[in-house]
């Protein structure tokens, strides 16, 4: 089974400088496929460790796997 991490800059963030009240609900906007970077791994452990480091830098992440069976 193969695993990959997709990561991109979060374009959905809104900086309102007021966290006391929510002015509106944020809606998820799927990122443009052209801006998504991918990195492939053979184990879920390696993919998870890489995803943690990318997430610390402020990127949005998504871990995916194929449906392959042995």
Backbone as a chain_set.jsonl record, in Angstrom:
{"seq": "XXXXXXXXXXXXXXXXXXXXXXXXXXXXXXXXXXXXXXXXXXXXXXXXXXXXXXXXXXXXXXXXXXXXXX", "coords": {"N": [[0.847, -1.171, 0.0], [0.534, 2.22, -0.756], [1.334, 5.489, 0.428], [0.658, 8.988, 0.538], [1.414, 12.436, 1.05], [-0.356, 15.337, 0.788], [0.121, 18.779, 0.465], [-0.374, 22.294, 1.042], [-0.573, 25.918, 0.897], [-2.608, 27.607, 3.23], [-5.36, 29.072, 2.075], [-7.765, 29.763, 3.039], [-7.806, 31.124, 5.405], [-8.892, 33.8, 7.42], [-8.108, 36.915, 8.589], [-9.335, 38.523, 11.103], [-8.725, 39.959, 13.339], [-10.243, 39.974, 15.61], [-11.145, 37.916, 17.997], [-13.152, 37.532, 19.751], [-15.823, 37.417, 18.982], [-17.54, 35.597, 16.513], [-17.874, 36.601, 13.239], [-18.793, 35.517, 10.873], [-19.471, 32.261, 9.602], [-16.823, 30.22, 8.574], [-16.307, 28.731, 5.437], [-15.32, 25.725, 3.89], [-13.06, 25.774, 1.267], [-12.062, 24.085, -1.449], [-8.677, 23.535, -2.292], [-6.836, 24.806, -5.133], [-5.96, 22.437, -7.529], [-3.536, 22.792, -8.839], [-1.881, 24.048, -7.038], [-1.285, 22.245, -5.085], [1.133, 20.337, -3.476], [2.844, 17.197, -3.543], [4.084, 14.365, -1.749], [5.48, 11.167, -1.657], [5.275, 8.066, 0.188], [6.279, 4.923, 1.645], [5.422, 3.9, 4.033], [2.978, 4.445, 6.616], [3.858, 5.619, 8.932], [6.153, 7.107, 8.238], [4.952, 8.948, 6.512], [3.249, 10.282, 8.289], [5.068, 11.475, 10.093], [6.414, 13.252, 8.358], [4.232, 14.853, 7.641], [3.632, 16.1, 10.065], [5.833, 17.821, 10.406], [5.526, 19.52, 8.214], [3.065, 20.667, 8.778], [3.664, 22.208, 11.016], [4.941, 24.33, 9.857], [2.907, 25.869, 8.923], [1.43, 25.008, 6.77], [-1.363, 23.473, 5.127], [-2.406, 20.107, 5.394], [-2.923, 16.812, 4.01], [-3.278, 13.425, 4.342], [-3.144, 10.653, 2.291], [-4.071, 7.427, 0.948], [-3.563, 4.645, -1.258], [-5.755, 2.123, -2.6], [-4.537, -0.324, -2.783], [-3.901, -3.829, -2.508], [-2.116, -6.56, -1.093]], "CA": [[0.0, 0.0, 0.0], [1.302, 3.459, -0.848], [0.791, 6.65, 1.124], [1.232, 10.256, 0.122], [1.001, 13.63, 1.778], [-0.625, 16.515, -0.029], [0.231, 19.971, 1.303], [-0.566, 23.565, 0.334], [-0.779, 27.077, 1.763], [-4.012, 27.773, 3.593], [-5.925, 30.303, 1.506], [-9.07, 29.966, 3.657], [-7.677, 31.884, 6.639], [-9.297, 35.204, 7.406], [-7.547, 37.585, 9.755], [-10.284, 39.56, 11.486], [-8.172, 40.631, 14.516], [-11.198, 39.931, 16.703], [-11.486, 36.535, 18.27], [-14.198, 37.505, 20.77], [-17.073, 37.009, 18.363], [-17.436, 35.182, 15.114], [-18.714, 37.422, 12.374], [-19.42, 34.631, 9.912], [-18.914, 30.913, 9.579], [-15.922, 29.975, 7.466], [-16.667, 27.581, 4.63], [-14.171, 25.091, 3.272], [-12.877, 25.949, -0.165], [-11.068, 23.121, -1.899], [-7.563, 24.247, -2.922], [-6.605, 24.6, -6.556], [-5.066, 21.285, -7.701], [-2.217, 23.228, -9.318], [-1.07, 24.531, -5.918], [-1.053, 21.157, -4.14], [2.37, 19.568, -3.62], [2.691, 15.828, -3.058], [5.279, 13.589, -1.452], [5.048, 9.781, -1.534], [5.936, 7.275, 1.215], [5.901, 3.509, 1.648], [4.822, 3.566, 5.329], [2.147, 5.499, 7.204], [4.663, 6.288, 9.96], [6.976, 8.114, 7.565], [4.053, 9.986, 6.005], [2.767, 11.048, 9.432], [6.17, 12.309, 10.59], [6.599, 14.341, 7.405], [3.066, 15.736, 7.726], [3.76, 16.904, 11.29], [6.802, 18.899, 10.188], [4.942, 20.467, 7.259], [1.984, 21.374, 9.455], [4.268, 23.201, 11.905], [5.332, 25.501, 9.068], [1.719, 26.622, 8.555], [0.79, 24.455, 5.58], [-2.463, 22.535, 5.308], [-1.963, 18.788, 4.951], [-3.896, 15.738, 3.852], [-2.612, 12.146, 4.107], [-3.986, 9.766, 1.492], [-3.5, 6.12, 0.629], [-4.245, 3.97, -2.348], [-6.513, 0.961, -2.171], [-3.825, -1.529, -3.194], [-3.816, -4.948, -1.578], [-1.003, -7.458, -1.4]], "C": [[0.896, 1.238, 0.0], [0.563, 4.59, -0.147], [1.415, 7.895, 0.528], [0.628, 11.386, 0.937], [0.809, 14.74, 0.765], [-0.56, 17.728, 0.894], [0.173, 21.224, 0.437], [-0.698, 24.676, 1.36], [-2.261, 27.252, 2.008], [-4.51, 29.109, 3.082], [-7.266, 30.631, 2.145], [-9.006, 30.795, 4.932], [-8.15, 33.314, 6.441], [-8.799, 35.825, 8.697], [-8.457, 38.752, 10.118], [-9.809, 40.366, 12.688], [-9.154, 40.694, 15.674], [-11.609, 38.488, 16.91], [-12.624, 36.415, 19.28], [-15.529, 37.025, 20.195], [-16.806, 36.592, 16.928], [-18.388, 36.025, 14.284], [-19.451, 36.566, 11.354], [-18.756, 33.266, 10.009], [-18.004, 30.78, 8.364], [-16.34, 28.704, 6.752], [-15.416, 27.05, 3.95], [-14.188, 25.329, 1.771], [-11.756, 25.009, -0.57], [-9.934, 23.866, -2.612], [-7.451, 23.914, -4.409], [-5.628, 23.433, -6.726], [-3.67, 21.661, -8.189], [-1.305, 23.657, -8.182], [-0.748, 23.446, -4.904], [0.264, 20.461, -4.473], [2.152, 18.194, -3.019], [4.049, 15.206, -2.788], [4.82, 12.18, -1.095], [5.906, 9.026, -0.532], [5.459, 5.832, 1.126], [5.274, 3.085, 2.972], [4.014, 4.753, 5.852], [2.925, 6.272, 8.259], [5.511, 7.4, 9.348], [6.113, 9.266, 7.057], [3.564, 10.881, 7.141], [3.848, 11.972, 9.983], [6.427, 13.493, 9.664], [5.457, 15.345, 7.508], [3.134, 16.627, 8.962], [4.72, 18.063, 11.084], [6.261, 19.95, 9.233], [3.858, 21.304, 7.931], [2.511, 22.452, 10.395], [4.673, 24.464, 11.155], [4.126, 26.281, 8.55], [1.001, 26.124, 7.318], [-0.401, 23.583, 5.987], [-2.004, 21.201, 4.749], [-3.144, 17.848, 4.802], [-3.094, 14.477, 3.552], [-3.598, 11.237, 3.385], [-3.284, 8.432, 1.297], [-4.269, 5.5, -0.528], [-4.943, 2.727, -1.801], [-5.848, -0.352, -2.529], [-3.787, -2.59, -2.101], [-2.7, -5.867, -2.023], [-1.51, -8.773, -1.908]], "O": [[1.91, 1.274, 0.697], [-0.667, 4.639, -0.133], [2.557, 7.87, 0.069], [-0.495, 11.303, 1.435], [1.708, 15.043, -0.02], [-1.125, 17.705, 1.987], [0.6, 21.231, -0.717], [-0.907, 24.417, 2.545], [-3.075, 27.07, 1.103], [-4.127, 30.16, 3.597], [-7.855, 31.667, 1.835], [-10.048, 31.138, 5.491], [-7.851, 33.952, 5.432], [-9.053, 35.3, 9.781], [-8.372, 39.828, 9.527], [-10.434, 41.371, 13.028], [-8.906, 41.415, 16.641], [-12.332, 37.911, 16.098], [-13.02, 35.303, 19.628], [-16.273, 36.305, 20.862], [-15.963, 37.162, 16.235], [-19.572, 36.14, 14.602], [-20.597, 36.851, 11.008], [-17.612, 33.148, 10.449], [-18.369, 31.18, 7.258], [-16.687, 27.711, 7.391], [-14.565, 27.813, 3.494], [-15.197, 25.113, 1.099], [-10.631, 25.127, -0.085], [-10.195, 24.734, -3.445], [-7.918, 22.871, -4.867], [-4.56, 23.446, -6.114], [-2.719, 20.912, -7.967], [-0.083, 23.638, -8.332], [-0.01, 23.699, -3.952], [0.485, 20.046, -5.611], [1.362, 18.039, -2.087], [5.027, 15.472, -3.486], [3.88, 12.011, -0.319], [7.102, 9.289, -0.4], [4.38, 5.551, 0.602], [4.655, 2.023, 3.043], [4.326, 5.909, 5.567], [2.677, 7.461, 8.46], [5.574, 8.507, 9.884], [6.504, 10.429, 7.161], [3.474, 12.098, 6.979], [3.571, 13.127, 10.305], [6.635, 14.613, 10.131], [5.686, 16.553, 7.466], [2.733, 17.79, 8.907], [4.452, 19.175, 11.538], [6.507, 21.142, 9.418], [3.748, 22.504, 7.682], [1.879, 23.496, 10.557], [4.743, 25.543, 11.742], [4.295, 27.253, 7.813], [0.052, 26.76, 6.86], [-0.419, 23.024, 7.083], [-1.292, 21.159, 3.745], [-4.211, 18.055, 5.38], [-2.308, 14.459, 2.604], [-4.74, 11.072, 3.815], [-2.068, 8.32, 1.457], [-5.447, 5.782, -0.748], [-4.724, 2.341, -0.652], [-6.511, -1.388, -2.578], [-3.656, -2.277, -0.917], [-2.381, -5.937, -3.21], [-0.716, -9.661, -2.22]]}, "num_chains": 1, "name": "protein.A"}
